[in-house]
Amino acid sequence: MNNSPSAYPSSFGAPIASAQERNRVLRNTYWLLALSMVPTMLGAWLGISTGLSRAMSPGISLVVFLGGAFGFMYAIEKTKDSAAGVPVLLAFTFFMGLMLSRLVGTVLGLSNGASLVMTAFAGTGAIFLGMASLSSIIKRDLSAMGKWLFIGAILLLVAGIANFFIQSSALMMTLSIAAIGIFSAFILHDLKRVKDGLETNYITATLGVYLSLYNVFQALLALLGLAGGRDE
């Protein structure tokens, strides 16, 4: 799944003046991002334990994934300034975990599957820490890179849908590597916007970073499963 346009608001307008306010938004973003991991893991566990994701055909699963994800992102955008914003976001992360369970379950079916999942999780964490650190070090405004990253994300989505029909392992590996690069840069871009005061809504900020982390983890797991997986 790729990031929606609403997850990356435009950079027009002056940064918020208060450093205290910027720190508050960043702190709330980190807390909500950490909290969002709980329903994501619950959704993945439920999908694996019940076999719900595998019960759907790949075609139906793709339609449900795209329709559900974009529907939730629209709802998050509409509720981001209300009390319903956080529950809607957490419901979305549960849904995303449920949709991730097919890939996680497939990798766990390999003899070294558990170690591959942990490696992908650790790699995603390392990328997040690295991008968060860079967002504090880099002084220049990175807003201009947002449109190019968004174009790259759209191209990835189109190529990913095409590969659903082509079923090319080589193309899958190429897309996974590209996704890791693009969405790692998105993490840097979004966190820098918060630090610069260009993003003042922590729900929107959390949605953008969450989607990037989700895509990085998914791409790492797919890449590890293709390259380093061993059958039972």
C-alpha positions as CSV (number, residue, x, y, z in Angstrom):
1,M,0.0,0.0,0.0
2,N,1.2,3.4,-0.9
3,N,0.7,6.8,0.8
4,S,-2.3,8.9,-0.1
5,P,-2.1,12.6,-1.2
6,S,-3.8,13.6,2.1
7,A,-1.0,12.1,4.1
8,Y,1.4,14.7,2.6
9,P,-0.2,18.1,2.9
10,S,1.3,21.0,0.9
11,S,4.0,23.2,2.4
12,F,2.2,26.5,1.7
13,G,1.9,28.8,4.7
14,A,4.3,29.9,7.4
15,P,5.7,27.5,10.0
16,I,4.1,27.6,13.4
17,A,5.9,30.1,15.5
18,S,6.3,28.2,18.8
19,A,9.0,25.7,19.3
20,Q,7.0,24.3,22.2
21,E,4.1,23.7,19.8
22,R,6.3,21.9,17.3
23,N,7.7,19.7,20.1
24,R,4.2,18.9,21.2
25,V,3.1,17.8,17.7
26,L,6.3,15.7,17.3
27,R,5.8,14.1,20.8
28,N,2.2,13.2,20.1
29,T,3.1,11.8,16.7
30,Y,5.7,9.5,18.3
31,W,3.3,8.4,21.0
32,L,0.4,7.7,18.5
33,L,2.8,5.9,16.1
34,A,4.0,3.6,19.0
35,L,0.3,3.0,20.0
36,S,-0.6,2.2,16.4
37,M,1.8,-0.8,16.4
38,V,-0.5,-2.6,18.9
39,P,-3.6,-2.9,16.7
40,T,-1.4,-3.6,13.7
41,M,0.1,-6.6,15.5
42,L,-3.3,-7.7,16.8
43,G,-4.7,-7.5,13.2
44,A,-1.7,-9.6,11.9
45,W,-2.1,-12.2,14.7
46,L,-5.9,-12.5,14.0
47,G,-5.4,-12.9,10.3
48,I,-2.8,-15.6,10.8
49,S,-4.6,-17.5,13.6
50,T,-8.0,-17.5,11.9
51,G,-6.7,-17.8,8.3
52,L,-9.0,-14.9,7.4
53,S,-6.7,-13.3,4.9
54,R,-5.9,-16.7,3.2
55,A,-9.6,-17.4,2.9
56,M,-9.9,-14.6,0.3
57,S,-8.6,-15.1,-3.2
58,P,-5.6,-12.9,-4.2
59,G,-7.9,-10.8,-6.4
60,I,-10.5,-10.2,-3.8
61,S,-7.8,-9.5,-1.2
62,L,-6.3,-6.8,-3.5
63,V,-9.7,-5.1,-4.0
64,V,-10.5,-5.2,-0.3
65,F,-7.0,-3.9,0.6
66,L,-7.1,-1.0,-1.8
67,G,-10.8,-0.1,-1.1
68,G,-10.4,-0.4,2.6
69,A,-7.1,1.4,2.9
70,F,-8.2,4.4,0.8
71,G,-11.6,4.5,2.5
72,F,-10.0,4.6,5.9
73,M,-7.5,7.3,4.8
74,Y,-10.4,9.4,3.6
75,A,-12.2,8.9,6.9
76,I,-9.0,9.9,8.8
77,E,-8.7,13.1,6.8
78,K,-12.3,14.0,7.6
79,T,-11.9,13.3,11.4
80,K,-8.4,14.4,12.0
81,D,-9.5,17.5,13.9
82,S,-12.1,15.8,16.0
83,A,-12.2,13.3,18.9
84,A,-12.9,10.5,16.4
85,G,-9.6,11.0,14.7
86,V,-7.4,8.7,16.9
87,P,-10.0,5.8,17.0
88,V,-10.4,5.9,13.3
89,L,-6.6,5.9,12.8
90,L,-6.2,2.9,15.2
91,A,-9.0,1.0,13.4
92,F,-7.1,1.7,10.1
93,T,-3.9,0.2,11.6
94,F,-5.8,-2.9,12.7
95,F,-7.1,-3.3,9.2
96,M,-3.6,-2.9,7.8
97,G,-2.3,-5.5,10.2
98,L,-5.0,-7.9,9.0
99,M,-4.1,-7.3,5.4
100,L,-0.4,-7.9,6.2
101,S,-1.1,-11.3,7.7
102,R,-1.0,-13.1,4.4
103,L,2.6,-12.1,3.7
104,V,3.7,-12.6,7.4
105,G,2.0,-16.0,7.4
106,T,3.7,-17.0,4.2
107,V,7.1,-16.1,5.5
108,L,6.5,-17.8,8.8
109,G,5.8,-20.9,6.9
110,L,9.4,-21.0,5.8
111,S,11.9,-22.9,8.0
112,N,13.7,-19.7,8.9
113,G,10.5,-17.6,8.8
114,A,10.5,-16.3,12.4
115,S,14.1,-15.0,12.0
116,L,13.2,-13.3,8.7
117,V,10.2,-11.5,10.3
118,M,12.4,-10.4,13.2
119,T,15.1,-9.2,10.8
120,A,12.6,-7.2,8.8
121,F,11.2,-5.7,12.1
122,A,14.7,-4.8,13.3
123,G,15.6,-3.3,9.9
124,T,12.5,-1.2,9.8
125,G,13.3,0.1,13.3
126,A,16.8,0.9,12.3
127,I,15.6,2.8,9.3
128,F,13.1,4.8,11.4
129,L,15.8,5.7,14.0
130,G,18.2,6.7,11.2
131,M,15.6,8.9,9.4
132,A,14.5,10.5,12.7
133,S,18.1,11.3,13.6
134,L,18.6,12.8,10.1
135,S,15.5,14.9,10.4
136,S,17.1,16.6,13.5
137,I,20.4,17.1,11.9
138,I,19.5,18.4,8.4
139,K,18.8,22.1,8.4
140,R,17.5,22.7,4.9
141,D,13.8,22.5,4.0
142,L,13.0,19.2,2.4
143,S,9.4,20.0,1.4
144,A,10.2,20.1,-2.3
145,M,11.1,16.5,-2.4
146,G,7.6,15.5,-1.3
147,K,6.1,15.7,-4.8
148,W,8.8,13.6,-6.3
149,L,8.5,11.0,-3.6
150,F,4.7,10.9,-4.1
151,I,5.2,10.4,-7.9
152,G,7.5,7.5,-7.1
153,A,5.0,6.0,-4.7
154,I,2.2,6.2,-7.4
155,L,4.5,4.5,-9.9
156,L,5.3,1.8,-7.3
157,L,1.6,1.2,-6.8
158,V,0.9,0.9,-10.5
159,A,3.9,-1.4,-11.0
160,G,2.8,-3.5,-8.0
161,I,-0.7,-3.9,-9.4
162,A,0.8,-4.9,-12.7
163,N,3.0,-7.5,-11.1
164,F,0.0,-9.0,-9.4
165,F,-0.9,-10.3,-12.8
166,I,2.7,-10.8,-14.2
167,Q,3.9,-12.6,-11.0
168,S,7.6,-11.9,-11.7
169,S,10.0,-12.5,-8.7
170,A,12.6,-10.3,-10.3
171,L,10.2,-7.4,-10.6
172,M,9.0,-8.0,-7.0
173,M,12.6,-7.8,-5.7
174,T,13.2,-4.6,-7.8
175,L,10.0,-3.0,-6.5
176,S,10.8,-4.0,-2.9
177,I,14.2,-2.4,-3.1
178,A,12.7,0.8,-4.6
179,A,10.0,0.8,-2.0
180,I,12.5,0.7,0.9
181,G,14.4,3.7,-0.6
182,I,11.3,5.8,-1.4
183,F,9.5,5.2,1.9
184,S,12.6,5.7,4.0
185,A,12.9,9.1,2.3
186,F,9.2,9.7,3.1
187,I,9.9,9.1,6.8
188,L,12.6,11.7,6.7
189,H,10.4,14.1,4.7
190,D,7.4,13.8,7.1
191,L,9.3,14.0,10.3
192,K,11.2,17.1,9.0
193,R,7.9,18.8,8.2
194,V,6.8,18.3,11.8
195,K,10.1,19.6,13.2
196,D,10.0,22.6,10.9
197,G,6.4,23.4,11.9
198,L,5.0,22.7,8.4
199,E,2.7,19.9,9.7
200,T,0.7,20.9,12.7
201,N,-1.8,17.9,12.9
202,Y,-0.2,14.9,14.7
203,I,-2.9,12.5,13.3
204,T,-2.0,13.4,9.8
205,A,1.7,13.2,10.6
206,T,1.3,9.8,12.2
207,L,-0.7,8.5,9.2
208,G,2.1,9.5,6.8
209,V,4.9,8.0,8.9
210,Y,2.9,4.9,9.7
211,L,2.3,4.2,6.0
212,S,5.9,4.6,5.2
213,L,7.0,2.3,8.0
214,Y,4.4,-0.2,6.9
215,N,5.7,-0.2,3.3
216,V,9.3,-0.4,4.4
217,F,8.5,-3.4,6.7
218,Q,6.4,-5.1,4.0
219,A,9.1,-4.5,1.3
220,L,11.9,-5.8,3.6
221,L,9.9,-8.9,4.5
222,A,9.1,-9.7,0.9
223,L,12.7,-9.2,-0.1
224,L,14.0,-11.4,2.7
225,G,11.4,-14.0,1.9
226,L,12.4,-14.1,-1.8
227,A,16.2,-13.9,-1.2
228,G,16.8,-15.7,2.0
229,G,13.8,-17.9,2.6
230,R,14.3,-21.7,3.1
231,D,11.5,-24.2,2.6
232,E,10.6,-26.7,5.3
